Amino acid sequence: MLTKLRKQFVIITMSLLAAVILLLFFISNHYDRYWDDYDTYRIVKLVAKNGYVKDYSDEAIAMVTVEEDGKTTIMVNDTDLSDKDVKKVSRSLLKRSKKDWKWRNYVYSFKEKKDGVWQLVFIDLDSYSSSSGQFLLTIVFTVFGFLLLTGVSIYLSRFIIQPAQDAINREKQFVSDASHELKTPIAAIRANAQVLQNQTEPNRYLDHILSETKRMEHLVQDLLGLSKLDGNEQIVNFTRVNLSKICEEMILSYESLAYEEGKLIEDQIADDVWVLGQESQLKQLITILLDNAIKYSLDKSVIHISLKQEKKKAVLQVSNPSQAYSEEVMDNLFERFYQAEGSRHSTSSFGLGLAIAKGIVKHHQGQVKAWQDKGAMFLEVRLPVK
């Protein structure tokens, strides 16, 4: 989760920085170009006023006179345009307003002489060759700056998420400590209740106490297991495990339980699907998936479990007919103790089972997902094969 949080921080930070840099670059470029064009206009205006080109021979400048009958005479053409194009551009510029000084890529100025002849001077900005070296240098500095900012963002993200890391560590420590502390009083309650049960007549209240203490023991055990998964305490040497055999063994164990609930389990298990993992955790994973399917499936339904190999992945899928859940429930299905808001129905809360299943799958570098289709709930696990 913290890794995902760091990635989000870096992505958001770099996106904002990139947007700001692009905006500043656009504004700066627009500002510089405006003043470059305006400086060019000052040159054009000075040439038009003097009526000759002297010190500006290195400019891509053209000077043209246009008489009343439309006759056009080119006095100077230092642009990349042909004489025909210069005359065409000149006629187009003369139709422009005197207040204008730029049209397309032409910066121009014209002056009317006493004899009715117009003198037009313009500079063709396209005639200036762009500097490829300068452009390449800009790209290099941009890429270098972006990489530098990315590195700084990654470095700073460590400090940004540190409070979250500390809070999560405190939560994990509290859960672990509380679970260990609860084990002793729960065991004492169960032992005393069993003694009373043996010394008295059958009592439904004692039966309920024993049932709830058993449930609490399982809950504490689940909390400890989840705490270890979250804290990466399960650092073990994985071995090559036959997932097909594990599935067959766990299905055989749960067939009787499903039958007692009036449900059936149908399986389609491919032979010899091997994965690298811890056998006890994989058994717990399948136990959680089957238990969840039996508990939350509709009455007299058929539960399907399949295992196959797709390329380099072992695909384990469990499906069962179920009630329709909202999008909110599906999005939070693997969150611990999630309960739909405003609902107290037992099927709205999935406890710790699926959260532990997700932790086991993540510990085995796999993926797990859930979805609904045609009135059925699907849980799919993908694990790398060995």
N, C-alpha and C positions, 0 to 999 in steps of 0.2 A: 504493500500500500504506500509506504514511504517512497519507494522508488518511483511509483506512478506519480506521486505528489511532486517529486523533484522534476520529473519530466514535464509535467504540466506547468510548473513554475518557469522552467527554462523556455518552453515553447511560448508561453504567454509573454514573458519578458522580451524574448527575441522578436516576437511578432510586433509588440508595441515599439521596440527600438527601431526595427526595420521600417515600420510605418512612419515614425518620426523622422528618421534619416532620409527616407524617400521624399517626404514632404519638404524638409529643409533643403534637400538637393534640388528639388523642383523650383522652390522659391529662389534659391541662390542662382540657379542656372537662368531662370527667367529674368531676374534682376540684372545679372551680368550681361545677358544678351541685349536687354533693353538699352543699357548704357553704351554698349559697344555699337549698337545700331545708331544711337543718338550721336555718338562721336563721329560715326561715318556720315551722318546727316550734316554735321557741322562742316565737314570737308566738302561735301556736295554743294552745300549752300554757298560756301566761300568761292568755289570754282564757278558756280552760276553767276555770282555777283561780279567776279573779276572778268569772266568771259574767256578764260584761257586756263590751260593746265600747265603748271610749272613744276612745283615740288611734289606732285602727287602721281608721278608716272608709275610708281609701283602699285597703285591702286587699280582694281578692276573697274575702271571708270569709262563712261561713254558720254560724249557731249554732242548734242544734235540741235540743229536749227530747223524750225518748221515755219514755212511761210503761210500767208493767208489762204492761198490756193491749195494748201496741203503738201506742197513740195517739201521733201525732207532731205536735209543735207547732213551727212555725218562728218563732224569735225575731228572727233577722237573716238576710237574704239579699242580700248585695252581689255575688253572682256573676252570671255570664251564664246560669246554669241556671234553669229554671222551678221553681216551688214543688214541682210533682209530681216533677221530677227530683231535687230536693234531698232530698225524703223517701225516694225510692228509693235514692239514694246513702247516706243516713244508715243505712237498714236494712242495707245491704251492709257498711258500715263497722263497725257494732256487732257483726257476726259475726266480725270480725277479732280477732286476739290483742291484748291490752293492751300487749304489748311492741312491737308494730308501730307505726310512726308515718307510713308512707307506703304508699299503694296506688294503683297507676296514676298518675294526675295529681292525686291528692288527698293533701295533708298534713293529718293529723287528730290530735285528742286528745280523749279522752272521760273523764268523771268521773261516778262513781255518788254520788247524793245519799242522805241518810238515809231518805227516804221511798220508796226503790226506783226513783226516776226517774233516768234516764241523761241527762246533759248532754253533747252532742257538738258539737265545733267543728272545722270543716275549711276549708281554703282550696283553691279550684280553680285550679290552675296554668294551665289552658287559658284562663282568663278574662283573663290578662294578654296584651295585644297585643304581639306581637314587633316590634322596631324594624327596619323595612326599611332605614332609613338605616345603622344599625349593621351589618347584614348585608352591605349593598353595600360599605361601607367595608372590612369584613373581606375580601371578595372582591378588591377593588382592591389592598389591601396584599399579599394572597397572590399574585396574578398578578405584581405588581411585584417581590416578593421572588424568585419563581421565575425571572423574566426576568433579574434581577440575578445570581442564582446561575448561570444558564446562561451569561451573559456571562463571569463569573469562571472557570467551568469551561473555556470555549473558550480564554480567555487563558492559563490555566495549562497547558492541553494542549500548548501550544507548547514549554514548558519540560520537560514530562514526556517527550515523544517526542524531545527533542533528542539524547540519547545514542544512540537508535536511528537517528536521521538521520545522526549522525556516523559510526556503524558502517557504515551502508549506503554513505555517500559514500566511506569508506576502502576498502570492498570494490570499489566501482565503479572507483575510481582504481587499485587493485591489478590488477584484471582488465584494464583498459585498458593500463596500463604493461607488465604481463606479456605481453599479446598482442603489443604492439609489439616488445618485446625478443625474443620467440620467432620472429618473422618472419625475422630475419636468419640465425640458425643453422639453421633449417629449410630456408631457401632454399640455404644453403651445402651442407647434407647432400644435398639433392636434386641440386644441380649436380655435386657430386663423384661421386655414385652414377651419374649419367648418363654422366660421363666414363669411369668404370670399365666401364660397360655397353658403351660403344662400343669399348673397348680389349680386352675379354676375350670369351671364349665365353659363350653364354647361360647365365645363372646364376639359379636360382630365388630365391636369397637376395637378390641385388641387385634382382630384380623385386619382392620383398616389401618391401624398403627403400623403393623408389620409390613403391609403393602406399601404404605407411604415411605417408610424408612428404606425399603428396598429400592423404591424409585429415587429417593434422595441419594442413596449410595451410587446408583448408576449415574445420576446427574453430576455428583462430585467427581466420579471417575472420568466422565466426559470433559468436565472443566479442566481437569489435570492434563488429559490428553491434548485438548485444544491449546492449553497454555504451552505445552511442550512443542507442539507444531508451530505455534506463532513465534516462539522464542528460538526456533531452529535448534532445539536440544536433541532432536532425533538425527544426530550426525552419526550414521552407521554406514558400514560397507554393504551396499546393495549386492544381492546375489541374483543369479539367473533363476527366474521363477516361472513355472508352468501355470499361467493364468487360467488355462482351460481346466486343469485339474482342480484349482481352487474354486472356480465357478461351480463345477459339478458337485463338489463337496458341500458348498454352502447352500446350493439349491436343494440338495437332498435333506439338509438340516431344516430347511424352512418349508418343505412341502407339507409336513404334518401341521405346522402352525397355520399355514394358509387353509388347509382343509378344515381345521377347527373353526376358522372364520367364514367357512362356506365359499372359499375361493380356490382357484386352481392356478398353478404355475406351469407355463409352457416355455420350454427352453430350446434354443438353437445355438449350440456351442460348437465352434470349430475346434478341431483337434490341434494340439501342439502350438498354441499361441504363447510364445515366451516373452517375458518382459524382464527388465532389470529393476528390482525393487526389494521391499521388505515384506515377507510373506504375511506376517501378523497384521500389518497395516492394510494390505490388499484384502485380507479376509474381513477386516473391520469395514473396509469400504463397501464390499459386496453386501455385508450384513446390513449396513445402513440403507443401501439402496433397496434391498428386498423388504426390510422392515418398513421403510417409508411407503413402498408400493402397497404392501398388505394393509397398513394402517389407514392410508388415505384413498384407497380404491373404493369404488362403489360396491354394494352388496352383490354377492353371487357373480363376481366378475372374474375375468381371466387375466392374469399378469404374465406379460411376455418379457423374457430376458434373452438377449442374444450376445454372442461374442464372435468377432471375425477380425481378420487382419486386412487392412487397406494400406498397401505400400509399406511404409515404415511405421505404421500406427496400429495399435490394438484398439479396436472400437468395441466398447461394452455399452449396451443400451438396455434400459429397463423401461417398460411402458405399462400403464394401467389405466382403465377407464376411471375418470375422476370428475368431480364437479368443476364447473368453470370458475377459474380464478381471475381476478382483475389484473390489469397490467402492472399495477403497483405491487401486488403480491408476487408476480413472476419476477419483477426486477429485484426484489429483496428476498428471494427464495433461499439464498445461501447465507443470509445474514443471521447471526446468532440471536435466538430468542425473538425473532421478528414476529410481530402480531399486527394484523391489519387494523388500522385505526377505526375505532368505534365498533369493533367486533369482539365478542367474548367466546365465540364458537371455537371448539377445540381444533377444527380443521383450518382455522385462520392463523394458527401458531405452529411453527415447525421445529421449535426447540433448538437443540444444538446439533442434531444428527447431520443435516446437510452442510452445516458450517464445518463440521469435522471432516466430512467427505471431501469438501473443497480443499481443506488443508492437506489432506492425504494426497490428493491428486496433484496439487501444487508442489508438494514435497517430492513427487515422482516426476517432475517436469512435464506434467500433462495438462489437459484442458477438460473442463466440465461445463456443460450447459443444460438448460431446461427449456422446454417449450410445450405448448398445447396444440393439438391438432385433432379435429373431428371427435371431440369429446374425450380425448385421452391425454394423459400427462406423459411426457417423454423426458427421461434423464439419460444423457449420453456422456461417457467418459472416453477420452482418447489418451493413450499412454504410448510412449516410444517402445518399439519392440527391440529385442536383443537377439 
